[in-house]
Amino acid sequence: MKKYKLVIVENDDDERFFMKEEFKAFGAFDILGEFVNGDTLFEWLDQSPAELPDIILSDLNMPGKNGYDIVSMITSDQEYEQIKVIITSTSPVIAVREKCLSLGASEYLIKPELFVDYGPFVKELYRKIDKAG
């Protein structure tokens, strides 16, 4: 099973905790960092971490730099353009998904209704990323 380096950008502490636990339990993701919004993500990236992530999993709606900002900034910077940005949200609105994809997101996934249901979410994310290569 291929392993992916991942950062999580999620402003809800509980949700971030349950995500992280399921990613660890699945075993195919090394979590390089957890951030509360795009501002804290870019502060970390500006400090030139030893390893860049393969994937940024970002919530869409957050205070400060949100998911739209993260997709736009990552895909427009040659230093980071190889990083896949996956947006996650509770919104099933197709126009929101299409906007994220048109900005350059690799994928748009709807969050589970309950925090404790991140197991299937993590498996679906891995399947989509591994399939895309």
N, C-alpha and C positions, 0 to 999 in steps of 0.2 A: 504494500500500500504506500503510495507516494505521500510524503509529508509536505505540507504547505506552511509557510511562515505567515502569520495572521496578526493584524491589529484590529481591535474592536473600538468603535467610536459610538458610544451610547450614553446619553445623559441620565438615564434612569438607573440608579445604583442596583436595585433589585434585579432588573432585567439584565443588566451587564453581568451580575453575579451568576444567574442561571445560564446565560449564554456560555460564559467562561467554563462553568462546570461541565456542560455537555460537550464543548469542544475538547476539553481535556479528556473526558471519558471516552470519546470516540477514538482518540489516539492518532489522528492524521493531521493534527494542527499544532504547531508550536506558536504560542501566543507571545508576541514580542512586546506588546503594550496594550494598555486600555486607556481610553481617553473619553472625556465628557463632552467634547465637541471638536469642531474643526480647528478652532484656535489652539487648543492644547495639542492636537495632532501635529499641526504645522510647527509649533514650538519644538516638539520632539524631532521632527524631520530636519528642522534648521540646525539642530545640534549634531547633525551627521551621525546617526546611530551606526553601530558597527555593522548591522545587517538591515537591509531594507526588507519590508514585507513583500510577499507575493500577492497578498490580498489585503485590502482595507474593507472591512465590513462596517458600514456606516448606517446609523439611523438617518432618516430623512429630516425630521423636524426636531431641531435642537436650538437652544439659544446660542448666539454667536454664529460662527460659520456652521452652516447646516450641510446636509447631504448634497444638495445642489452645488454649493460652493466647493465642497471637497472634490466632487467629480470634475468640475470645471478646472480647478487649480491643478489637480493631479494630471489630467489628460493634456493640459496645455504646457506642462513643464517637461522638457526632454529628460531631465534627471530622474523623473518619476513615471514616465509614460508606460513603462513595462509593468507597473503595478496595476492589478485588476481592482476596480472599485465596485463593490456590490452594495447596493442600497437596500435597506430593509425598512419596512414601514407597516403600520396597521391599515393603511389605505389600499383598498382594492380598486381604486379609480384608475381606469385604463389610461386616461390622459396624464396622470401623474407618472405612471410607469413609463409611458412613451417619452415624456420629457426627460426623465433620468437616462433612458437609453440613448436618446438623441444627443444628450450632453456628453456621452461617452461611457456611461456605466456599463460594466460587463453583464450585469444581471440585476433584476429587481425582484426581491422576495418579500412576501407578506409574512409578518411575524405571526407566531402562534397566538391564539387568543389567551392562553394561560402561560405564565412564565415557565411553569414546570414542564411544558410540552416542547422544549427545545431539542429533544433527541431526534425526532423525525426531521426537523428543520435543518439540523447539522448534517444529517445523512443526505438530504436533498441537495444542500449546498455543495457537499463533497462530490456527489454524483455529477452535478452540472459543471463544476470546475474541472474535474478529472476528465470528463467527456470533451470539454472544450480544448483541453490540452494546454 
